[in-house]
Amino acid sequence: MERSTAAAPCTATRAPHRPQQLPRQQRRQQLAAACSAEPPRVVLYDSYDRLVPYEQAWKLQKELVEEVCCLSPSSCSSSSSSSSSSRSNGASSRPRGSSSSSHASSSNDTRSPAAAANSSDSDTQPPLGALMLLQHPPVYTLGAGATEENLRFDPEAPPHPMYRIERGGEVTYHGPGQLVMYPILDLRRPPLQPDLHWYLRGLEEVVIRALDAVSGLQGERIPGLTGVWVGGQKVAALGVRASRWVTYHGLALNVAPDLEPFRHIVPCGITNRPVASIQGLLEAAAAEERWISEDGWVDPLAAGFAPAAAPAAATQLAAVAAALGQQQQQQAVAAATGSMAGAAAAAGAAAAVTEQPAQLPASLQADQLLTEYRHGLLDAFQEVFGVQLEAAAGSSAARL
């Protein structure tokens, strides 16, 4: 009889794999270390109260991009091609309508991202990148693919210097009273994500949180558009670019700028969305609140002398502007609720008020607003992106 050569089925069962259990004490130590770990660092170049020429800040951004890229060994070998590629991407290094450009000599900064990484302990992760916060002298910038149809002046004779740069988007304006943030971040490193849409929404969230924390304003997004609006008026513009997932350019928040230069362009190519400043919104709300008592009763005589209605955003600012002239409002209401003489006095007081500009509290003045929004933006930036800002020390100011 022929014997079968077929192998008999194996009936033995394999014991289930169990991961090796760490000792309880070791698990506790690892958990404690994870909970106590500091967030990644970002080097802060804080010049929020200075006017930094645009080309000077642009040059420093490119230098910082190279430094941050080189913090990743896999990217350092290709770093030499970045600056040339960015310049060849439709970017003009000299402003149109200007005979010269301003440069500042760079010094050896002891706390740049690369220097901070080299001087850190071996167990410390290198910085995630850098953050520049500053203001610019009056300047127009156009994205790489922007059309000149959104200019309401001769492109060969602009009222202010004009640059075509690498970021996306159409034309915008930068000037005194506007806080500009330029984050240079490696999106490949946690807790960040290599996703520009995620990054843009994060920048918008920074502005939204700062508006709420500083002034109680309700910032909002508009589907299909990039930026932040308050009551349908744009207060923050965004435009970014990334080189090997390292970002540059960023956002501009209209704290207290002169809005007249915006009239010479179609800001960001959006025709049906006006541009506003935070200071202007607060002033409008303050003017509106002058004629409304705490219980919502409107003096009909005073209302006749009231200025034009404030924008819809004014309703969001009641808590901020209520402090303005509360005593005057209460006195006017008390005078108007007794006799015809009181009503006449209220009308006279209203007429006198219209002859004098509204006196804003110190918290609404431009310099104070810039200082408060400097703190608001930096705090929100750390919260949204999960980083810790580390002020650049030594000669960092010389780089700006």
Protein Blocks (a to p, Z undefined) as FASTA:
>chain_A
ZZdfbdcddfbdcdddddddddfklmmmmmmmmmmpccdddddddfkkbccdfklmmmmm
mmmmmmmmmmpmklmmmmmmmmmmmmmnopafbdehiabdcdddddddfkbfklmmmmpc
fklccdfbdcddddddddddddfklcfklpcbdfklcfbdcdddfbecddddddehiacd
dddddfkbccbdcdfklmmmmmmmmmmmmmmmmnopacdddehiacddeehiafbdcddd
deehiaeejidddfbpcfklmmmpcehhiaklccddfklmmmmmmmmmmmpcfkopacfk
lmmmpccdddfklmmmmmmmmmgoklmmmmmmmmmmmbfmlmmmmmmmmmmmmmpccddd
fklpmklmmmmmmmmmmmmmmmmnopacdddehjlmmmZZ
